[in-house]
Amino acid sequence: MSEDAHGGPDMLSDDDSNGPYSIYATRAPMNQEEFDARFGYSRPFHHHPTIIRKAAKFSRRYYRPFTSISAFFRTIIGFIPILDWLPKYNCKENLTSDIIGGLTVGVMHVPQGIAYALLANVKPVVGLYTSFFPPLFYMIFGTSRHNSIGSFAVVSLMSGLAVTKSCGEPAAPFNGSIGEDPVNYDACALGTASTLAFCVGLIHL
């Protein structure tokens, strides 16, 4: 077995050059500190404090789009991808299949959104909003043509639990003499669900 330049045994060797190779690691393992000490690694020295370097890196990220017109337009297209793919859209090849796909997704999402609105303890009409607006905004800001954007059963159930904790159980049909005002419950439920969705969106950002 050969030795390396530092006098220790070679790291890898084989028993029989004519047969199947068996590789052994004979050098003791090292952690990062031992590796740095053995091979003389020294960390780079920075003249500026860490906070200044981080601030400079952060500022470069935001002023770079304004260094030229082309950089500005690239940044805008990065935020709004529809400006990139819509001028290249081939109506002859894709329009018919996209119409069929849109009708299929619409027929599926409308009743699904109404049902999930009931799971979230809000009015069924809210399900129509969740079926229409998310795909519209994803068309403008999305980057994948294979995604189907809409409501989700588990999220609807979790939102319904939050609405129930905040506003209580839905009241029985109001007959003018008993029960609470359903208008107040609907407003509370809609406000709670909207606030929850807004906070989740901020966390995603």
Residue pairs with C-beta under 8 A, 6 or more apart in sequence:
1 9
1 10
1 13
1 26
2 9
2 10
2 13
3 9
3 10
4 10
4 11
6 38
8 27
9 26
9 27
10 26
10 27
11 25
11 26
11 27
12 23
12 24
12 25
13 23
13 24
13 26
14 21
14 22
14 23
15 21
15 22
16 22
30 38
35 41
46 53
48 56
64 71
65 71
65 72
65 74
65 75
66 72
76 83
77 83
77 84
79 141
80 140
80 141
81 141
81 142
81 143
82 139
82 140
82 141
105 135
105 148
105 150
106 131
109 131
109 135
109 148
109 150
109 151
110 127
110 128
110 131
112 127
112 131
112 150
112 151
113 127
113 128
113 129
113 130
113 131
113 150
113 151
114 124
114 127
114 128
114 131
115 127
116 127
116 130
116 151
116 152
116 153
116 156
117 123
117 124
117 125
117 126
117 127
117 130
117 151
117 156
118 124
118 127
119 153
119 156
119 157
119 159
119 160
120 126
120 156
120 157
120 159
120 160
120 163
120 193
121 159
121 160
121 163
121 164
121 167
121 170
121 189
121 193
122 163
122 186
122 189
122 190
122 193
123 186
123 189
123 190
126 190
126 193
127 151
130 150
130 151
131 150
131 151
134 149
134 150
135 148
135 149
135 150
138 147
138 149
142 149
159 193
159 196
159 197
162 192
162 193
162 196
163 188
163 189
163 192
163 193
166 188
166 192
167 185
167 188
167 189
167 192
168 185
170 182
170 185
170 189
171 179
171 180
171 182
171 185
172 178
172 179
173 179
173 182
174 180
174 181
174 182
